[in-house]
Amino acid sequence: MGKLGIKVRQKREESSISQEKLAELAQIHRTYISTIERGQQNISLTILIRLADALSISLEELFSDL
């Protein structure tokens, strides 16, 4: 989960959006984004799809280099 969280943070920062904006786009709570990025949260496939869509990337790109 740690590497995936780092990847989410990296892609979010590359997109120049805040945790709050990503949470809004992915329709999840901002604190949930924080726990994902810190590697403290197991993530369902549904949430992964929402995050990838919100970041305008594919799931494949999200999981690359993990």
C-alpha positions in Angstrom: 0.0 0.0 0.0 2.9 2.3 0.7 4.2 2.3 -2.9 0.7 2.8 -4.3 0.1 5.7 -1.9 3.4 7.3 -3.1 2.3 6.9 -6.7 -1.1 8.5 -6.0 0.6 11.5 -4.3 3.1 11.8 -7.2 0.4 11.8 -9.8 -1.7 14.2 -7.8 1.2 16.6 -7.5 2.1 16.3 -11.2 -1.5 17.3 -11.9 -1.1 20.3 -9.5 -4.3 19.4 -7.6 -4.8 19.4 -3.8 -6.0 16.4 -1.8 -9.3 18.2 -1.4 -9.7 18.6 -5.1 -8.8 15.0 -5.8 -11.2 13.9 -3.2 -13.9 15.9 -4.8 -13.2 14.6 -8.3 -13.0 11.0 -7.0 -16.1 11.5 -4.8 -14.4 10.4 -1.6 -13.4 12.1 1.6 -10.2 14.2 1.8 -9.0 12.4 4.8 -9.3 9.1 2.9 -6.9 10.5 0.3 -4.5 11.3 3.0 -4.6 7.8 4.5 -4.1 6.3 1.0 -1.1 8.5 0.3 0.5 7.6 3.6 0.0 3.9 2.8 -2.4 3.4 5.7 -5.5 2.3 3.8 -6.4 -0.8 1.8 -8.1 0.4 -1.3 -11.0 -1.2 -3.1 -11.0 -1.6 -6.9 -13.9 0.9 -7.1 -11.8 3.6 -5.3 -8.8 2.8 -7.5 -10.9 3.4 -10.6 -12.2 6.6 -9.2 -8.7 7.9 -8.4 -7.4 6.9 -11.8 -10.3 8.7 -13.5 -9.9 11.8 -11.3 -6.2 11.9 -12.1 -6.9 11.3 -15.8 -4.7 8.2 -15.9 -5.3 4.5 -16.6 -5.1 1.8 -13.9 -2.2 0.4 -15.7 -0.3 3.7 -15.3 -1.3 3.9 -11.7 0.2 0.5 -11.1 3.3 0.9 -13.3 6.7 0.6 -11.5 5.1 -0.8 -8.3 
